[in-house]
Amino acid sequence: MTRQIIDCRYDIRPALGELLARLFPGRTCPVKIRRGQVIIDVPRPLTPEEIDSCRY
């Protein structure tokens, strides 16, 4: 698993959770928020496009 840190101003956890379930079916990818950053442990880093899809 790879730890990835995403800077964000808004809570993207719901959209991010849906994206992770779609990209990595059957896997649990922990999502934490700390000091305005989302921290995820994923099998591969998310692309900038995938991250942007959670923000809007």
Contact map, one row per residue, 1 for C-alpha under 8 A:
11100000000000000000000000000000000000001111000000000000
11110000000000000000000000000000000000001111100000000000
11111000000000000000000000000000000000111100100000000000
01111100000000000000000000000000000000111100110000000000
00111110000000000000000000000000000011110000000000000000
00011111000000000000000000000000000011100000000000000000
00001111100000000000000000000000000111000000000000000000
00000111111100000000000000000000000111000000000000000000
00000011111000000000000000000000000100000000000000000000
00000001111100000000000000000000000000000000000000000010
00000001111111000000000000000000000000000000000000000000
00000001011111110000000000000000000000000000000000000110
00000000001111111000000000000010000000000000000000000000
00000000001111111100000000000000000000000000000000000000
00000000000111111110000000000000000000000000000000000110
00000000000111111111000000000000000000000000000000100100
00000000000011111111100000000010000000000000000000000000
00000000000001111111110000000000000000000000000000000000
00000000000000111111111000000000000000000000000001000100
00000000000000011111111110001000000000000000000000000000
00000000000000001111111111100000000000000000000000000000
00000000000000000111111110000000000000000000000000000000
00000000000000000011111110000000000000000000000000000000
00000000000000000001111111100000000000000010000000000000
00000000000000000001111111100000000000000000000000000000
00000000000000000000100111110000000000000000000000000000
00000000000000000000100111111000000000000000000000000000
00000000000000000000000001111100000000000000000000000000
00000000000000000001000000111110000000011100000000000000
00000000000000000000000000011111000000011100000000000000
00000000000010001000000000001111100001111000000000000000
00000000000000000000000000000111110001110000000000000000
00000000000000000000000000000011111111100000000000000000
00000000000000000000000000000001111111100000000000000000
00000000000000000000000000000000111110000000000000000000
00000011100000000000000000000000111111000000000000000000
00001111000000000000000000000000111111100000000000000000
00001111000000000000000000000011110111110000000000000000
00111100000000000000000000000011110011111000000000000000
00111000000000000000000000001111000001111100000000000000
11110000000000000000000000001110000000111110000000000000
11110000000000000000000000001100000000011111100000000000
11000000000000000000000100000000000000001111100000000000
11000000000000000000000000000000000000000111110000000000
01110000000000000000000000000000000000000111111000000000
00010000000000000000000000000000000000000001111101100000
00000000000000000000000000000000000000000000111111100000
00000000000000000000000000000000000000000000011111110000
00000000000000000000000000000000000000000000001111111000
00000000000000000010000000000000000000000000011111111100
00000000000000010000000000000000000000000000011111111110
00000000000000000000000000000000000000000000000111111111
00000000000000000000000000000000000000000000000011111111
00000000000100110010000000000000000000000000000001111111
00000000010100100000000000000000000000000000000000111111
00000000000000000000000000000000000000000000000000011111
